[in-house]
Amino acid sequence: MRILISNDDGIQAKGLESLVKAFCAREHTVVVSAPARQQSGMAHALNVGRPLELIRGEALAEKYGIEAWAVDGTPTDSVKLYLEALAEEKPDVVVSGINHGANLATDILYSGTVGAAMEGMLHDISSFAVSLDVDSTISYGEAAEEFALLLERVMAARPSADEPRPIFWNVNFPRAYALGEDGRPQVVFGRQGKRDYKNAFLRQEREDGRIFYTVAGEIFDTDKSEPTDIYAVEQGYIAVTPLMVDLTDYIAIEKLLDR
């Protein structure tokens, strides 16, 4: 497969390199187009009217013999720019990650990792956002290997005639695996939960009188029942949530049309 890899942690992130290493070892064609620096929390933001500098990702290119680009923009910029301005051949898959930290529940709405994958989906390419809990005992390398196996199985089982719509999955690795009877990590499919934060903003007042607020806070989950992604990772499973970009409320439409 031809695989485009991006992220929101920046092109120098260990999680991204772990994916490059895993897919190159499997002899897939790998291309990287990722932000030049940290872009967490950028969701699906896009720069409009600002020139985006394009920088060769020489370290990855030389180490793995791949095409690699750093983009002075958001995760979405990185994917969109490559697909619409640089790519000579359309990728088979877009992978965003591996993110440093989980992207679960309603946090996916803020996630630059998910935003990059969403841009792939909007170009009719099967796309995956991959994240690893910050306190996980699983290494980036181990997560990348496991995800590569999952991706290969999933894509091999998709006859194009029967599955015309591309995949858009959010994948989260737990802090530690709950192994199945076969001794392998287990994958669980479920919906997104609901997550909020207590004391979400930290207030700071400086000597000159200026006031600053920093996003912080403690996790407060209001829905982590059994079908959710939060529940799955807490039980040690690899959580997979199929996503969609259509925000239409079809139930509301039906009710309005019935009036």
Residue, then its C-alpha position, 0 to 999 in steps of 0.5 A: m500500500r501507499i501510506l501517507i502519515s501525518n500527526d499533530d505532535g510534529i514531524q519529529a515526534k517518536g510516535l510518527e517515526s514508529l509508524v514509518k519504521a513499522f510500515c517501511a519494514r513491511e515494504h509499504t510505500v511511505v510518505v510523510s507530510a506533518p506539521a513542522r511543530q506541535q499542533s495539538g488541539m487544532a482539530h480540523a483547523l485550516n490556514v486561509g490566506r497565509p503562505l505555508e512554508l514547506i520544508r524537507g523532512e531530511a532526517l526521516a528521508e535519509k533514515y528510511g529512504i522515503e519522501a518526507w515533508a514538514v509543513d508550517g501549518t496545522p495537521t489538516d494543512s499538512v494532509k491537504l497540501y500534500l494531497e492537493a499540491l504535492a502528490e503524484e499518486k493518490p495514497d491508499v491510506v492516510v494514518s495520523g499518529i501515533n499521538h502522545g496521549a489518548n483521543l477519546a470521547t468528545d476530546i476527538l472534536y478538538s483533536g488535531t490527530v483526528g483532524a488530519a485523518m478527517e482530511g484524508m476521509l474528505h479526499d475519499i481515502s480510508s483514514f485512521a487516527v491512532s493514539l496511545d495513552v501517555d501513561s501506557t506501558i506499551s511502547y510506540g514501537e509495539a503500538a505501531e506494530e500492532f496497528a500495522l497488523l490491524l490495518e493490513r487485515v482491515m484493508a485486505a478484507r475490503p473489496s472495493a466493489d462491496e465497500p465503496r465508502p472509505i474507512f474513518w476510524n479512531v484507534n486508541f491503545p490502552r495503558a496495558y493490554a488485556l490479552g485474549e485466550d490466544g495471548r494477543p491484544q484484543v480489539v473492541f469496536g464501540r461508540q465515543g463516550k463523553r468527557d469533560y474537565k474539572n477546573a479546566f482553566l488555570r488562571q495566572e495574573r502577572e506582576d504587570g497586571r496582565i491575566f492569562y488562562t491555561v487549559a488544564g483540569e482533571i478528567f471528568d467522564t460523564d459517559k464511559s459505559e460499556p459500549t464506549d471507547i473510554y470503557a474499552v481502553e480502561q479494560g485494556y482493549i484497543a478501542v476502535t470507533p468508526l467516525m463520520v463527517d456528516l453532522t446532519d441530524y437526520i432524526a430532527i429532519e424527519k420530525l420537521l418534515d412530519r409536522 
